[in-house]
Amino acid sequence: MLVHEVWFSLSMTQSICKHLHHLIAKLCPTLSTILQNSLPHTSNYSSSFSLLPSMFILLLLLIIPSTDARCTIPAIFNFGDSNSDTGGFWAAFPAERYPFGMTYFKKPVGRASDGRLVIDFLAQGLGMPFLSPYLKSIGSNFKQGANFATLASTVLLPNTSLFVSGISPFSLAIQLNQMKEFRTRVLESSPQAGNYYLPPKNIFSKSLYIFDIGQNDFTGNLAAIGIQGVKEYLPQVVSQIAWTIKEIYNELGGRTFMVFNLAPIGCFPAFLTELPHNTSDLDMYGCMISYNNAVLDYNKMLKGTLSQTRDLLPDATLVYVDTHSVKLELFQHPKDHGLVYGTRACCGYGDGEYNFNKEVYCGNSKVIDGKNVSATACKDPEKYVSWDGIHATEAANKLVALAVLNGSFSHPIFPFSKLCDLRPIG
């Protein structure tokens, strides 16, 4: 049996553990004794991943009723790119192919992964359905939020066409305008009109607004203009994110915001294959040092800008989420978290160290040197961090989501467990 089938990474705060222990002691004293002897002995539950037996979690689920679970976060509105797109891009430009979606959905569902994304797991953890894409016209339910993210989106307005550069036309500014239009339509709606799939009119000030965007701004021109060239416009990127938050605060009444930082792109199989670098630029884990350092510089700038923005919005909760550290840990030590392969893609062509070829992307076929070749998926994506060389597998996304729900990778710490009775995200 694989390690991650028996254990999963989840660190809890001391207060949560004490609460659970007292509840178990009240309901079942014998089980309380067993758990007291089996829990890891550590004085800091929130500083790093802790491994808890899955049996412990299963027993909790059997004991603690979920019928009266509460959550003071009624909805999520998400802005982003392919890392959190739940089908928006493919609703606008239908073309996604198998093996995308193979693990959980068993078919392509508009997600750039073999299964669920971090945003999917977060919704599950809060007891919500998966977020419907704003652009999806059939089968959407917006009662608990909407997803404006689309694959290949940027923070800054693109100065080229999708069909020329591959950059989505739905930049952050467009996504914000869609959010404003959505709110207008909700406020204009009438309960008598049978709007069963729209949220209450007072939901916008209570909702959680998530931003997981910026990777394409960073990487889109990286090969052409280099790190220094990209750094010239990164201040505009963080300024645009901050401005968008202020717009939602002032015009829509939003008060709770989470901003994810950028991942360590120097560890991505696609960029290890495509970006110029020397072997001396590789660290002991096989990641590119210079590119990862550039990401750290951006993340530092983003964190500082958000801190300044927080001071301007005194009654708002503005959280910087360090998903970079979680993903870097998975790339560097995959086996410590039930995975095996860090810098190798599950779905790709070419085998080799990275199993990535930019000429044949995951799910596609092409004639190369007179031979028809296909980029196919591995049989065990649960062992990989990288799904297709650029995006994460469901297994990696789950571990990132657990870290986000824990709150210890958020600055300031965001107490999901105090706001909601968290649900299992198996």
TIKEVO-455396 format. One line per field, with one value per residue (C-alpha): residue number from 1; z negated, x negated, y negated. Coordinates in steps of 0.25 Angstrom, whole numbers. Layout:
BEGIN
k <- NUM; ...
pz <- Z; ...
px <- X; ...
py <- Y; ...
//
This chain:
BEGIN
k <- 1; 2; 3; 4; 5; 6; 7; 8; 9; 10; 11; 12; 13; 14; 15; 16; 17; 18; 19; 20; 21; 22; 23; 24; 25; 26; 27; 28; 29; 30; 31; 32; 33; 34; 35; 36; 37; 38; 39; 40; 41; 42; 43; 44; 45; 46; 47; 48; 49; 50; 51; 52; 53; 54; 55; 56; 57; 58; 59; 60; 61; 62; 63; 64; 65; 66; 67; 68; 69; 70; 71; 72; 73; 74; 75; 76; 77; 78; 79; 80; 81; 82; 83; 84; 85; 86; 87; 88; 89; 90; 91; 92; 93; 94; 95; 96; 97; 98; 99; 100; 101; 102; 103; 104; 105; 106; 107; 108; 109; 110; 111; 112; 113; 114; 115; 116; 117; 118; 119; 120; 121; 122; 123; 124; 125; 126; 127; 128; 129; 130; 131; 132; 133; 134; 135; 136; 137; 138; 139; 140; 141; 142; 143; 144; 145; 146; 147; 148; 149; 150; 151; 152; 153; 154; 155; 156; 157; 158; 159; 160; 161; 162; 163; 164; 165; 166; 167; 168; 169; 170; 171; 172; 173; 174; 175; 176; 177; 178; 179; 180; 181; 182; 183; 184; 185; 186; 187; 188; 189; 190; 191; 192; 193; 194; 195; 196; 197; 198; 199; 200; 201; 202; 203; 204; 205; 206; 207; 208; 209; 210; 211; 212; 213; 214; 215; 216; 217; 218; 219; 220; 221; 222; 223; 224; 225; 226; 227; 228; 229; 230; 231; 232; 233; 234; 235; 236; 237; 238; 239; 240; 241; 242; 243; 244; 245; 246; 247; 248; 249; 250; 251; 252; 253; 254; 255; 256; 257; 258; 259; 260; 261; 262; 263; 264; 265; 266; 267; 268; 269; 270; 271; 272; 273; 274; 275; 276; 277; 278; 279; 280; 281; 282; 283; 284; 285; 286; 287; 288; 289; 290; 291; 292; 293; 294; 295; 296; 297; 298; 299; 300; 301; 302; 303; 304; 305; 306; 307; 308; 309; 310; 311; 312; 313; 314; 315; 316; 317; 318; 319; 320; 321; 322; 323; 324; 325; 326; 327; 328; 329; 330; 331; 332; 333; 334; 335; 336; 337; 338; 339; 340; 341; 342; 343; 344; 345; 346; 347; 348; 349; 350; 351; 352; 353; 354; 355; 356; 357; 358; 359; 360; 361; 362; 363; 364; 365; 366; 367; 368; 369; 370; 371; 372; 373; 374; 375; 376; 377; 378; 379; 380; 381; 382; 383; 384; 385; 386; 387; 388; 389; 390; 391; 392; 393; 394; 395; 396; 397; 398; 399; 400; 401; 402; 403; 404; 405; 406; 407; 408; 409; 410; 411; 412; 413; 414; 415; 416; 417; 418; 419; 420; 421; 422; 423; 424; 425; 426
pz <- 0; 4; -8; -4; -4; -19; -23; -18; -21; -30; -42; -52; -62; -77; -79; -69; -74; -88; -84; -77; -88; -98; -89; -87; -102; -105; -94; -95; -107; -102; -88; -95; -102; -89; -81; -92; -91; -76; -73; -69; -81; -76; -82; -69; -61; -51; -47; -37; -31; -42; -38; -44; -42; -33; -43; -53; -42; -39; -53; -55; -43; -49; -63; -59; -53; -40; -39; -47; -41; -41; -32; -32; -18; -9; 4; 12; 23; 30; 40; 47; 58; 61; 47; 42; 55; 53; 68; 72; 83; 89; 88; 97; 106; 105; 109; 96; 98; 90; 81; 74; 63; 63; 48; 41; 52; 62; 74; 77; 69; 73; 62; 65; 57; 56; 45; 35; 33; 20; 22; 23; 10; 3; 7; 2; -11; -13; -10; 3; 17; 28; 33; 46; 57; 60; 75; 74; 79; 76; 63; 54; 40; 34; 21; 13; 23; 37; 43; 53; 55; 69; 74; 79; 72; 68; 58; 68; 81; 92; 104; 114; 118; 112; 126; 127; 113; 106; 95; 91; 94; 80; 72; 57; 62; 70; 59; 50; 60; 60; 45; 45; 56; 48; 36; 44; 49; 35; 29; 41; 40; 34; 24; 32; 45; 41; 39; 32; 36; 32; 18; 8; 11; -2; 0; 6; -7; -14; -3; -1; 11; 16; 25; 31; 43; 48; 53; 68; 66; 60; 70; 83; 88; 79; 90; 100; 90; 78; 64; 64; 75; 67; 54; 61; 61; 49; 40; 50; 47; 32; 33; 42; 32; 21; 29; 32; 17; 14; 25; 19; 5; 10; 21; 17; 2; 1; -12; -12; -2; 0; 10; 14; 17; 29; 30; 32; 47; 47; 43; 54; 64; 76; 72; 68; 83; 89; 82; 84; 73; 69; 61; 50; 49; 44; 29; 22; 25; 40; 39; 46; 36; 43; 47; 34; 28; 37; 33; 18; 21; 28; 16; 6; 14; 14; -1; -3; 6; -1; -14; -10; -4; -17; -24; -15; -17; -32; -33; -23; -24; -14; -14; -6; -4; -3; 6; 12; 0; 0; 15; 13; 2; 11; 22; 13; 4; 12; 5; -9; -5; 2; 16; 24; 35; 34; 46; 56; 63; 62; 76; 87; 98; 99; 86; 81; 68; 70; 80; 86; 101; 104; 118; 113; 101; 92; 99; 113; 125; 135; 147; 143; 152; 160; 148; 141; 127; 115; 101; 92; 77; 67; 60; 46; 46; 31; 30; 37; 34; 48; 57; 71; 68; 64; 55; 43; 41; 32; 22; 21; 21; 9; 1; 4; 1; -13; -16; -12; -20; -32; -31; -36; -22; -22; -26; -35; -39; -34; -43; -34; -45; -54; -43; -38; -42; -32; -23; -19; -5; -1
px <- 0; -5; -9; 1; 12; 10; 5; 7; 1; 9; 4; 13; 12; 12; 25; 32; 25; 29; 43; 44; 38; 48; 59; 54; 52; 66; 72; 63; 52; 46; 43; 38; 27; 23; 22; 14; 4; 3; 3; -10; -17; -21; -19; -16; -5; -5; -19; -20; -13; -10; -6; 6; 12; 23; 30; 30; 38; 47; 51; 53; 63; 70; 72; 74; 87; 87; 102; 101; 87; 86; 78; 78; 72; 84; 77; 64; 61; 48; 39; 28; 22; 21; 16; 31; 39; 50; 55; 56; 46; 51; 65; 61; 52; 56; 44; 39; 36; 34; 25; 29; 38; 35; 33; 46; 55; 52; 53; 48; 56; 48; 37; 22; 20; 23; 33; 37; 30; 26; 39; 47; 42; 44; 58; 60; 53; 63; 75; 77; 80; 69; 69; 76; 68; 75; 74; 81; 95; 101; 101; 95; 99; 95; 102; 89; 79; 74; 60; 55; 41; 38; 26; 14; 19; 10; 11; 7; 15; 10; 4; 6; 17; 19; 17; 3; -3; 7; 10; 24; 33; 39; 28; 31; 37; 47; 50; 52; 62; 69; 70; 76; 86; 90; 93; 101; 110; 111; 116; 126; 131; 145; 148; 161; 153; 148; 134; 130; 116; 112; 107; 114; 112; 105; 94; 83; 79; 78; 71; 56; 49; 37; 26; 17; 12; -2; -9; -7; -11; -24; -27; -20; -32; -43; -50; -50; -54; -61; -59; -63; -54; -42; -46; -44; -29; -26; -23; -11; -6; -6; 0; 11; 14; 15; 23; 33; 35; 37; 48; 55; 54; 60; 70; 74; 73; 63; 56; 48; 37; 27; 15; 7; -8; -15; -20; -35; -35; -50; -45; -35; -38; -33; -42; -54; -53; -50; -57; -72; -81; -94; -96; -103; -89; -83; -82; -83; -68; -69; -62; -68; -73; -73; -58; -54; -61; -54; -41; -45; -48; -34; -27; -34; -29; -15; -15; -20; -10; 1; -4; -3; 11; 16; 12; 22; 33; 35; 47; 43; 36; 25; 17; 4; 3; -11; -7; -21; -27; -18; -20; -35; -35; -27; -37; -49; -44; -33; -35; -33; -19; -14; -19; -31; -34; -37; -42; -37; -23; -13; -7; -16; -25; -40; -42; -56; -58; -46; -37; -33; -34; -28; -25; -15; -7; 1; 12; 8; 1; -8; -17; -32; -43; -32; -27; -13; -16; -6; -8; -1; 1; -6; 2; -1; 2; 3; -12; -15; -16; -15; -3; -7; -20; -13; -2; -1; 6; 18; 9; 0; 12; 19; 6; 6; 20; 18; 7; 16; 28; 18; 15; 0; -5; 4; -1; 6; 11; 25; 33; 42; 45; 50; 59; 64; 66; 56; 61; 52; 46; 43
py <- 0; -14; -23; -34; -24; -22; -35; -50; -63; -72; -80; -86; -97; -93; -99; -90; -78; -81; -83; -70; -63; -68; -65; -51; -49; -53; -44; -32; -31; -19; -25; -37; -29; -22; -35; -42; -31; -31; -46; -52; -59; -73; -87; -94; -88; -100; -102; -90; -77; -67; -53; -47; -33; -33; -24; -35; -44; -33; -31; -46; -46; -34; -41; -56; -58; -67; -70; -83; -88; -103; -112; -127; -128; -127; -128; -128; -137; -133; -141; -133; -126; -111; -107; -110; -110; -100; -101; -115; -115; -102; -107; -119; -111; -96; -87; -80; -65; -53; -49; -62; -59; -44; -42; -48; -52; -41; -51; -65; -76; -88; -87; -87; -74; -59; -63; -73; -87; -94; -102; -90; -84; -97; -98; -83; -86; -98; -89; -96; -90; -92; -106; -108; -116; -129; -126; -113; -115; -101; -94; -105; -108; -121; -121; -119; -127; -128; -125; -136; -129; -124; -117; -126; -138; -149; -161; -171; -174; -165; -173; -161; -151; -138; -132; -138; -137; -127; -137; -138; -150; -149; -157; -161; -174; -166; -156; -168; -174; -161; -160; -174; -170; -157; -166; -175; -164; -158; -171; -173; -159; -156; -144; -142; -140; -126; -130; -117; -117; -131; -135; -144; -159; -161; -151; -160; -166; -152; -145; -140; -146; -138; -142; -131; -138; -144; -132; -135; -150; -144; -133; -138; -146; -139; -131; -143; -155; -148; -150; -164; -168; -162; -169; -182; -180; -172; -184; -187; -173; -174; -188; -183; -172; -182; -192; -180; -177; -192; -192; -180; -186; -200; -196; -182; -182; -171; -169; -156; -154; -143; -144; -132; -135; -129; -115; -111; -111; -107; -93; -91; -81; -90; -101; -92; -88; -101; -112; -115; -110; -104; -91; -100; -107; -94; -92; -79; -76; -79; -92; -105; -114; -127; -126; -122; -133; -143; -137; -139; -154; -155; -148; -158; -170; -164; -162; -176; -182; -174; -179; -193; -191; -184; -197; -205; -195; -195; -186; -176; -163; -162; -150; -146; -131; -125; -113; -114; -108; -96; -94; -95; -85; -75; -77; -75; -64; -57; -44; -50; -53; -40; -44; -39; -49; -63; -69; -59; -61; -50; -53; -56; -51; -48; -40; -45; -53; -62; -54; -68; -72; -86; -81; -70; -75; -65; -59; -63; -55; -60; -55; -57; -52; -44; -37; -40; -42; -44; -51; -41; -40; -31; -20; -26; -41; -40; -38; -51; -66; -71; -66; -72; -79; -92; -89; -80; -67; -65; -58; -70; -80; -73; -74; -89; -91; -84; -94; -106; -101; -99; -114; -113; -117; -130; -143; -147; -133; -131; -123; -114; -105; -116; -121; -107; -93; -87; -75; -64; -66; -51
//
